[in-house]
């Protein structure tokens, strides 16, 4: 020790030197003295009795409850034998070693490691900054200003910088190879007890010096050998040291880093663990054999996860009682560390440890502190959780489901609702699905449309497991929470369907990571305007899935998400040439925009995940699913926030332009269908009423206007003017529609320019026609359980469907009369033409099945003894309607004469959920009643 102290004294700067360049001589003397110190350490570290000279403590079992040094696993996150205080007292140490011997225990190991780490840290700082500090033993010269630290900096040349780096590498190599690894690999210390005792000698010094050097290590590259070797020293002691000592040192991290600092030592230790994540991935290098590399990475990440669990166990309660801010900072750092671990492409064992650690933190701190600490990064946690739920590993998928259930259960107990959390999950789910599809395509596993759907089977299964959570079997699930979980899982399944629908709409131009996939394979039918629609899509509940997702989001908090799915639904109706439903969807878009204007301050916007941006090709593909690029055209340039990473907030002027655009497009779609002018007029009146209410709300409540308007009164006036302009444009549209309605009702002269619109075919057009569809008899394969998009038509469940304009026009070509017999024949022909499309789709899927069309439900005896499928299509009449079925109605009826009676008839009343026409072309019958009348 005296020898080493003498060498340290020689490192002090002195102006009394015979060299012409005293500063150069000082730098050389520094290197020489440090090399001599390292040489002494190197010689002392190889003495045969090194471990014995340190008098290591002995540890034994605590009353037979288990080994104190056993590793913490994701199954048993907190050991049962640990005392309530978290710190093991001295009774766990063998009493025969409780003495005050001099030198103290671990004295030689502490001395050697301190020398190595001090030299390494000094040389690292010198090589990074390019300077060294002059350590002065006395008062500085007259020409030099006196400094409180008694230090001045010397600039190094490139050769000196290389020498300093070489010296730091030499120092940390001695610490790792000659001291830690040599003792750990000694054949005398291979039993579990002796391994823990040996590692316990180094724990205190390694942890303390690593925390002190975290700032310097953070400046080095992740694959730097000095940083990597230093962190390997930390990983070794964290993995092998006795848990008694580890918990004791973790508890000491609760102290402040500096006397007047706001941060604790625990945060610096967390920063050190975060440095391990990128550096440990560099273990797969050339100097490590390929067979050893995966094992080393797995064990290292497992150790980091276990260390974070112990840190939370020991420090969380202490910091909560001391300062809520410190507890939040600790939880935030641990969650950020664990998010880095589960975001890395690691083995299933490591992912299980990482997920288990997150679950342990949630149980330890509670949902309130967990959500406060994770903050906006909850969407990144949701991304990774959903990604791991799609893992092909059953254990990883099960652990992800367990963590999701724990999160929802804890949030529900804390808040009483999971709406905000589920909104985040559903928002980022399209991006997750798109990324999974892209990764499968990169691995050459997608060649056909069926492969695209199959790649999301694990996630669908995981969502079904969450939906099946039973309060009787799981204490985390409340009876009322089960209803929220079912809704969340149904919407999530619909989101997956929605992403596949968006890929389908690309048709034969669908490109997935450079691979062209024809999404319209199979038999197709030609629509009225020349579109090719695959028959396999006929029974898909695509409209229902998109509408369910859009209905999940609220226009007050998430209008952009709602608009994103409504626009997809509009594209689907347009592709199918269902123009009334497309117009109704656009009206919903206009209402959403109008409802969102007074609540711009409450809108939540998602932010991209920087970790996923590293794969640029995949990120470009998935960003289109997070939010389509056409939304950016509707946002003003001034609304983009260059500082924040979140997607831009819309402004009032941009929302006004969007409202006018969708309203004009809705009128165009209404005009493509016959007898819908009155419907368009009614819809635009509702939109105008909402817009005018929004204008009054913004004027009377300026605090609800965007943040820029709060700072500038002039900007507020401009936004109010923009809203008034929108109101005027919509009002003009309503006026034009009113004039057209007068024309159709015969109130103006035929010399009007609109007179040419009234053709003979339009005068005979029945308007919007609805039918009831029921499937009975033998069930085909398409209606069995599957993991693709489900069918909209339930088995033996009647549906009310709107007949397409193409089918009605085909029937009009054959029937032009107005007598009742011809009307009955015309509606029968409409039902038959509507059934032909459904029958052709069923026969394509199951060619051997016999399908028969019927206008009435067959008898029970026929259904019981016949091996065929009956497709029953019956015309229905809207209960609230005018001559052309242009008024909304959700009640329909069917009249049928009673057999053997000429004066009595059977009346079947049917009620659906939403009034037709709406954004859906079909709806299930909710209530059906029958009565016999005279």
WOWOBEL-V752055 format. One record per helix or strand of 2 or more residues. SS is the DSSP state (hx for helix, st for strand). FROM is the first residue (numbers start at 0). LEN is the number of residues. If there is no record, write none. Layout:
ss=SS from=FROM len=LEN
ss=SS from=FROM len=LEN
This chain:
ss=hx from=1 len=9
ss=hx from=21 len=23
ss=hx from=51 len=3
ss=hx from=89 len=3
ss=hx from=94 len=3
ss=hx from=106 len=23
ss=st from=130 len=6
ss=st from=150 len=5
ss=hx from=157 len=27
ss=hx from=186 len=3
ss=hx from=191 len=21
ss=hx from=213 len=5
ss=hx from=224 len=16
ss=hx from=242 len=10
ss=hx from=264 len=19
ss=hx from=289 len=33
ss=hx from=323 len=20
ss=hx from=347 len=42
ss=hx from=393 len=22
ss=hx from=418 len=24
ss=hx from=448 len=6
ss=hx from=456 len=11
ss=hx from=480 len=24
ss=hx from=506 len=3
ss=st from=509 len=3
ss=st from=514 len=3
ss=st from=523 len=3
ss=st from=531 len=3
ss=hx from=534 len=3
ss=hx from=541 len=11
ss=hx from=558 len=18
ss=hx from=578 len=19
ss=hx from=599 len=3
ss=hx from=609 len=5
ss=hx from=615 len=11
ss=hx from=628 len=6
ss=hx from=636 len=3
ss=hx from=651 len=20
ss=hx from=676 len=24
ss=hx from=701 len=3
ss=hx from=706 len=5
ss=hx from=712 len=32
ss=hx from=754 len=3
ss=hx from=759 len=5
ss=st from=769 len=8
ss=hx from=780 len=3
ss=st from=798 len=4
ss=hx from=804 len=8
ss=hx from=819 len=26
ss=st from=850 len=4
ss=hx from=859 len=6
ss=st from=868 len=10
ss=st from=888 len=9
ss=st from=904 len=12
ss=st from=921 len=3
ss=st from=926 len=7
